[in-house]
């Protein structure tokens, strides 16, 4: 298996350069190289309905980040090693 090379890594600061969230910046939380997508902190917040469980006895609606295609982000700053 070969690794898929990406221009961003976890912890990098990026800016969204196209799409509905154009102009917003944030830190990369997670990279999905197989799908060519990234999760950026505070960008593309989606609402997800959660079932009742032991962790969430009331269930409810959770807000979390949604994935953005990796070609729509520009690297602003590298993560500290």
C-alpha positions in Angstrom: 0.0 0.0 0.0 1.3 3.5 -0.9 0.5 6.5 1.2 -1.4 9.4 -0.3 0.5 12.7 -0.1 -1.3 15.7 1.2 -0.3 19.4 1.6 -1.7 19.7 5.1 -1.3 17.8 8.3 -3.0 17.7 11.7 -2.3 20.9 13.6 -1.7 23.1 10.6 -3.4 26.5 10.3 -5.4 26.7 7.0 -7.8 29.0 5.2 -10.8 27.9 3.1 -10.3 29.3 -0.4 -13.6 28.2 -2.1 -17.1 27.0 -1.3 -19.7 28.2 1.2 -17.1 28.7 4.0 -14.6 30.7 1.9 -12.4 33.0 3.9 -12.7 31.2 7.2 -9.6 30.0 9.0 -8.9 27.3 11.6 -6.7 24.5 12.7 -6.8 21.0 11.0 -8.3 18.5 13.5 -8.1 15.4 11.3 -7.0 14.5 7.7 -8.7 11.7 5.6 -6.2 11.1 2.8 -8.3 8.3 1.2 -11.3 10.6 0.8 -9.2 13.7 0.2 -11.0 15.5 3.1 -10.1 17.5 6.2 -11.8 18.5 9.4 -11.1 22.2 10.4 -11.8 23.5 13.9 -14.9 25.8 13.9 -15.6 25.5 10.1 -18.6 23.8 8.5 -20.5 23.1 11.7 -23.2 20.5 11.2 -25.9 19.3 13.5 -26.1 15.6 14.2 -29.0 14.0 16.1 -27.8 11.7 18.9 -29.7 8.8 20.3 -30.2 8.3 24.0 -27.2 6.3 25.5 -25.4 5.8 28.7 -23.2 8.8 27.9 -26.1 11.0 26.8 -29.2 10.0 28.8 -31.3 12.7 27.1 -30.0 12.3 23.6 -30.2 15.6 21.7 -28.6 17.5 18.9 -24.8 17.7 18.7 -22.9 20.4 16.7 -19.6 19.1 15.2 -17.3 19.9 12.3 -18.0 18.5 8.9 -15.4 17.5 6.3 -14.2 19.8 3.5 -12.4 18.7 0.4 -8.6 19.1 0.7 -8.4 21.1 -2.6 -10.5 23.9 -1.0 -8.0 24.7 1.7 -4.7 26.7 1.6 -1.9 26.2 4.1 -1.2 29.3 6.2 1.1 27.9 9.0 2.8 24.7 9.7 2.3 22.7 12.9 5.1 22.7 15.5 6.9 19.4 15.4 
